[in-house]
Amino acid sequence: MMSSNEPQKTINNPIIPYVGTILGGLVPGEVVVIHGSVPDDADRFQVDFQCGSSIKPRADVAFHFNPRFKRSGCIVCNTLEKEKWGWEEITYKMPFQKGKSFEIVIMVLKDKFQVTVNEKHLLLYNHRISLERIDTLGIYGKVRIKSIDFISNSLQGAQSSSLGITKINTENGEMPDDSQFGVPYLGRLDSALCPGHTIAIKGEVNKNANSFAINLKSSDSKDIALHLNPRMKTKVFVRNSYLHDSWGEEEKEVANFPFSPGMYFELIIFCDAHQFKVAINGVHTLEYKHRFKQLEKINLLEVMGDVQLLDVRSW
């Protein structure tokens, strides 16, 4: 899973229904990982992030995540306030299967929950109740749970000093103070690229995004050693190089297209002797063999397109 500090707390084999206090509450950057399986006779189960555990009156539920297995199945998300349900947000992608095990990863972000199941992005749910009020996790219905992990990981830590990359001012004049990661972004690696080098980019895909690009370039030519170009509308992830004034052959193979509009991501580029390896939100996504061989000349990182940049680092 995500790179992070030690899990702060693990609950093993809880009895369902499970209702437990979330120690220290939930903070942006925290990740809740639930491993379990769906029994053969399951009709539905739910994971509820609650404000307390009162039954009468029923405690508010900030985030109700409810897979239902009738017909082709769906996942209903909602919020319960003052014993009244709000509007349902229904997802018809169904990653859960009867008789099969699952891994749910719920990333807590400052404005939303982001849910991944079995290493595939599933849905986003905007907060309707403030995070500070959530103090209880409830799991109910027909489900077996093996473990619940609370992993603290200050993903969107405000302390993000950019490390190993220096922003180069772009032409468009004065930048407001807080936009050290304004897009288009151009940064210079503080040390030349070499095998063992890692570049980490944290960002959020714009809500109505079409595409964005991440380029590793050389400052002494127009060459682009690595061009990563996810296209949201067509769900195609293009990789290429621009050498000697022309684009090469595109690589597009990918097991799962990893991006969705509005989603938060951490993208890691690891430079190996023979290839780049790319992971997104802790899941290895692709390899790209070096076409531009003089690694030590690659010294610029460029990010452009429909994306907000939150942090860039290199080590």
C-alpha positions as CSV (number, residue, x, y, z in Angstrom):
1,M,0.0,0.0,0.0
2,M,1.0,3.6,0.4
3,S,4.4,4.6,1.7
4,S,3.7,5.7,5.2
5,N,4.7,5.6,8.8
6,E,3.9,2.5,10.9
7,P,0.2,1.7,11.1
8,Q,-1.1,3.5,14.2
9,K,-3.6,0.8,14.9
10,T,-4.7,-2.6,13.6
11,I,-7.9,-4.4,14.5
12,N,-7.8,-8.1,13.7
13,N,-10.8,-10.4,13.0
14,P,-13.5,-8.0,14.5
15,I,-16.9,-9.5,15.2
16,I,-19.6,-8.0,12.9
17,P,-21.5,-5.9,13.6
18,Y,-18.4,-3.9,14.6
19,V,-18.6,-0.5,16.3
20,G,-15.3,1.0,17.4
21,T,-13.8,4.3,18.4
22,I,-11.4,5.9,16.0
23,L,-8.5,6.9,18.3
24,G,-7.4,10.4,17.6
25,G,-10.2,11.0,15.1
26,L,-9.6,11.2,11.3
27,V,-7.2,13.7,9.7
28,P,-6.5,14.5,6.1
29,G,-3.8,12.2,4.9
30,E,-5.0,9.2,7.0
31,V,-5.7,5.9,5.2
32,V,-8.1,3.3,6.4
33,V,-7.5,-0.2,5.0
34,I,-10.1,-3.0,5.4
35,H,-9.3,-6.6,4.4
36,G,-12.2,-9.0,4.3
37,S,-14.4,-11.2,2.2
38,V,-18.0,-11.4,1.0
39,P,-19.9,-14.5,2.1
40,D,-21.8,-16.5,-0.6
41,D,-25.2,-15.5,0.8
42,A,-24.5,-11.8,1.1
43,D,-27.2,-9.3,0.2
44,R,-25.5,-6.2,1.5
45,F,-23.0,-4.8,3.9
46,Q,-21.9,-1.3,5.0
47,V,-19.0,0.7,6.3
48,D,-20.1,3.8,8.3
49,F,-17.9,6.6,9.5
50,Q,-20.1,7.8,12.4
51,C,-20.3,10.8,14.7
52,G,-20.6,8.8,17.9
53,S,-22.3,5.4,18.5
54,S,-25.7,6.3,19.8
55,I,-28.6,4.1,18.7
56,K,-31.5,6.2,19.9
57,P,-31.4,8.8,18.5
58,R,-29.3,7.2,15.8
59,A,-25.8,8.8,15.5
60,D,-25.1,10.9,12.4
61,V,-23.3,9.0,9.7
62,A,-20.8,11.2,7.8
63,F,-20.0,8.6,5.2
64,H,-22.2,5.5,4.6
65,F,-20.5,3.1,2.1
66,N,-23.0,0.4,1.2
67,P,-22.4,-2.4,-1.4
68,R,-25.7,-4.1,-2.4
69,F,-25.7,-7.4,-4.3
70,K,-29.3,-7.6,-5.6
71,R,-29.5,-7.9,-9.4
72,S,-26.2,-6.6,-11.0
73,G,-25.3,-4.8,-7.8
74,C,-24.4,-1.3,-6.9
75,I,-22.7,0.8,-4.2
76,V,-24.8,3.4,-2.4
77,C,-23.1,6.3,-0.5
78,N,-24.9,8.7,1.6
79,T,-24.9,10.9,4.8
80,L,-27.3,10.6,7.7
81,E,-28.0,13.8,9.7
82,K,-30.6,14.1,12.5
83,E,-31.9,10.6,11.5
84,K,-32.6,11.7,7.9
85,W,-30.7,10.4,4.9
86,G,-29.5,12.9,2.3
87,W,-29.3,12.3,-1.5
88,E,-27.8,8.9,-2.5
89,E,-24.7,8.8,-4.7
90,I,-24.9,5.4,-6.5
91,T,-21.9,3.7,-8.2
92,Y,-22.8,0.9,-10.6
93,K,-19.2,-0.4,-10.9
94,M,-19.2,-3.4,-8.6
95,P,-15.7,-4.6,-7.5
96,F,-17.0,-6.9,-4.7
97,Q,-18.0,-10.5,-5.5
98,K,-19.7,-13.1,-3.4
99,G,-17.2,-15.7,-2.1
100,K,-14.2,-13.4,-2.9
101,S,-11.9,-11.5,-0.7
102,F,-11.3,-7.7,-1.0
103,E,-9.2,-4.8,0.1
104,I,-10.9,-1.5,0.6
105,V,-8.6,1.5,0.9
106,I,-10.3,4.7,2.1
107,M,-8.1,7.8,1.8
108,V,-9.2,10.7,4.0
109,L,-8.6,14.0,2.2
110,K,-9.5,17.5,3.4
111,D,-12.5,17.8,1.1
112,K,-13.5,14.2,0.4
113,F,-13.1,10.5,0.9
114,Q,-11.4,8.6,-2.0
115,V,-12.1,4.9,-2.1
116,T,-10.0,2.2,-3.9
117,V,-11.0,-1.4,-4.0
118,N,-8.6,-4.2,-5.0
119,E,-6.1,-1.6,-6.2
120,K,-8.6,0.1,-8.5
121,H,-10.0,3.6,-8.0
122,L,-13.7,3.3,-7.3
123,L,-15.3,6.6,-6.1
124,L,-15.0,10.0,-4.5
125,Y,-17.4,11.2,-1.8
126,N,-17.3,14.9,-0.8
127,H,-17.6,15.6,2.9
128,R,-21.1,16.7,4.0
129,I,-20.3,16.6,7.7
130,S,-16.9,18.0,9.0
131,L,-14.2,15.5,9.5
132,E,-13.7,16.6,13.1
133,R,-17.0,15.2,14.1
134,I,-16.2,11.6,13.0
135,D,-15.0,9.4,15.9
136,T,-16.5,6.0,15.3
137,L,-16.2,3.3,12.6
138,G,-19.2,0.9,12.2
139,I,-19.3,-2.2,9.9
140,Y,-22.6,-4.0,9.5
141,G,-24.3,-6.6,7.4
142,K,-23.1,-9.8,5.7
143,V,-19.4,-9.5,5.5
144,R,-16.3,-11.0,7.1
145,I,-13.5,-8.7,8.1
146,K,-10.0,-9.9,8.6
147,S,-8.3,-6.7,9.6
148,I,-8.8,-2.9,9.8
149,D,-5.7,-0.7,9.6
150,F,-5.6,3.0,10.4
151,I,-2.4,4.4,8.8
152,S,-1.4,7.9,9.4
153,N,0.3,9.5,6.5
154,S,0.3,13.2,6.2
155,L,-0.2,13.0,2.5
156,Q,-1.3,16.6,2.1
157,G,0.9,17.8,4.9
158,A,1.1,21.6,4.8
159,Q,4.8,21.3,5.6
160,S,5.6,20.3,2.0
161,S,9.0,21.9,1.5
162,S,9.9,21.0,-2.0
163,L,13.0,18.8,-1.8
164,G,15.5,18.1,-4.5
165,I,13.7,20.2,-7.1
166,T,14.0,23.9,-7.6
167,K,11.1,25.7,-9.4
168,I,12.2,27.7,-12.4
169,N,10.1,30.8,-12.9
170,T,8.0,30.5,-16.0
171,E,7.4,33.4,-18.4
172,N,4.0,34.3,-17.2
173,G,5.2,37.1,-14.9
174,E,4.4,37.5,-11.3
175,M,3.2,34.4,-9.5
176,P,1.0,34.7,-6.3
177,D,3.0,33.7,-3.3
178,D,1.2,30.5,-2.6
179,S,1.6,29.1,-6.1
180,Q,5.0,27.5,-5.8
181,F,3.4,24.6,-7.6
182,G,1.3,26.5,-10.2
183,V,0.7,24.7,-13.5
184,P,2.4,24.7,-16.0
185,Y,5.2,23.8,-13.7
186,L,8.9,23.7,-14.5
187,G,11.5,22.5,-12.0
188,R,15.2,21.8,-12.1
189,L,16.4,18.6,-10.4
190,D,19.0,19.6,-7.8
191,S,21.2,16.6,-8.8
192,A,21.5,14.8,-12.1
193,L,19.3,11.8,-12.8
194,C,20.9,8.4,-12.2
195,P,19.9,4.9,-11.4
196,G,18.3,4.8,-7.9
197,H,16.9,8.3,-8.3
198,T,13.2,8.8,-7.3
199,I,10.8,11.6,-8.3
200,A,7.5,12.0,-6.4
201,I,4.6,14.1,-7.6
202,K,1.4,14.7,-5.5
203,G,-1.6,16.3,-7.2
204,E,-5.2,16.3,-7.9
205,V,-6.8,15.7,-11.3
206,N,-9.1,18.6,-12.3
207,K,-12.9,17.7,-12.1
208,N,-13.6,18.1,-15.8
209,A,-10.1,17.1,-16.9
210,N,-9.3,16.0,-20.4
211,S,-5.6,15.2,-20.0
212,F,-2.3,16.2,-18.4
213,A,1.4,15.5,-19.0
214,I,4.5,15.0,-16.9
215,N,7.8,15.4,-18.8
216,L,11.4,14.6,-17.8
217,K,13.6,16.7,-20.1
218,S,17.2,17.8,-20.8
219,S,17.9,21.6,-20.5
220,D,20.5,21.5,-23.3
221,S,18.1,20.3,-26.1
222,K,14.4,20.0,-26.9
223,D,14.6,16.3,-26.0
224,I,11.9,14.8,-23.7
225,A,13.3,11.6,-22.2
226,L,10.0,10.5,-20.6
227,H,6.5,11.9,-21.5
228,L,3.7,10.6,-19.3
229,N,0.3,11.6,-20.7
230,P,-2.9,10.2,-19.1
231,R,-6.0,11.1,-21.2
232,M,-9.1,11.0,-19.0
233,K,-11.8,11.1,-21.7
234,T,-10.5,8.1,-23.6
235,K,-8.9,6.4,-20.6
236,V,-5.6,6.0,-22.5
237,F,-2.2,6.4,-20.7
238,V,0.3,7.4,-23.4
239,R,4.1,7.2,-22.8
240,N,6.7,8.4,-25.3
241,S,10.0,10.3,-25.9
242,Y,10.7,13.3,-28.1
243,L,14.2,12.8,-29.6
244,H,16.0,14.5,-32.5
245,D,13.0,16.7,-33.2
246,S,10.4,13.9,-33.4
247,W,8.1,11.8,-31.3
248,G,8.8,8.1,-31.1
249,E,6.4,5.2,-30.9
250,E,3.7,5.5,-28.3
251,E,3.4,3.0,-25.5
252,K,-0.2,2.6,-24.1
253,E,-0.5,-0.8,-22.4
254,V,-1.7,-0.6,-18.9
255,A,-3.6,-3.1,-16.8
256,N,-6.0,-0.5,-15.3
257,F,-6.3,3.2,-16.2
258,P,-5.3,4.7,-12.9
259,F,-6.8,8.2,-13.0
260,S,-10.3,9.7,-12.6
261,P,-11.5,13.3,-12.6
262,G,-11.2,14.9,-9.2
263,M,-9.0,12.2,-7.7
264,Y,-5.9,12.8,-5.5
265,F,-2.8,10.9,-6.6
266,E,0.8,10.3,-5.6
267,L,2.9,9.4,-8.6
268,I,6.4,8.0,-8.1
269,I,8.9,7.7,-11.0
270,F,11.8,5.5,-10.1
271,C,14.8,5.5,-12.4
272,D,16.5,2.1,-12.9
273,A,19.6,1.4,-15.0
274,H,17.5,0.3,-18.0
275,Q,14.0,1.8,-17.4
276,F,11.7,4.1,-15.5
277,K,9.2,2.4,-13.2
278,V,6.0,4.3,-12.4
279,A,3.7,3.7,-9.4
280,I,0.4,5.6,-8.6
281,N,-1.0,5.6,-5.1
282,G,1.2,2.8,-4.1
283,V,0.3,0.5,-7.1
284,H,3.0,-0.3,-9.7
285,T,1.5,0.8,-13.0
286,L,4.2,0.7,-15.8
287,E,7.8,0.4,-16.9
288,Y,9.3,2.4,-19.7
289,K,12.7,1.4,-21.2
290,H,15.2,4.3,-21.5
291,R,15.3,5.6,-25.1
292,F,17.3,8.7,-24.0
293,K,20.4,7.1,-22.7
294,Q,22.4,10.0,-21.2
295,L,20.5,9.9,-17.9
296,E,22.8,12.5,-16.3
297,K,21.6,15.1,-18.8
298,I,17.9,14.7,-17.7
299,N,17.6,17.7,-15.3
300,L,14.1,19.2,-15.8
301,L,10.6,18.2,-14.7
302,E,7.6,19.7,-16.4
303,V,4.0,19.3,-15.4
304,M,1.2,20.7,-17.6
305,G,-2.5,20.3,-18.4
306,D,-5.6,19.6,-16.3
307,V,-4.1,19.0,-12.9
308,Q,-3.4,20.8,-9.7
309,L,0.1,20.2,-8.3
310,L,0.4,19.9,-4.5
311,D,4.0,18.8,-4.0
312,V,7.1,17.7,-6.0
313,R,10.1,16.0,-4.6
314,S,13.2,14.2,-5.8
315,W,15.8,12.1,-4.0
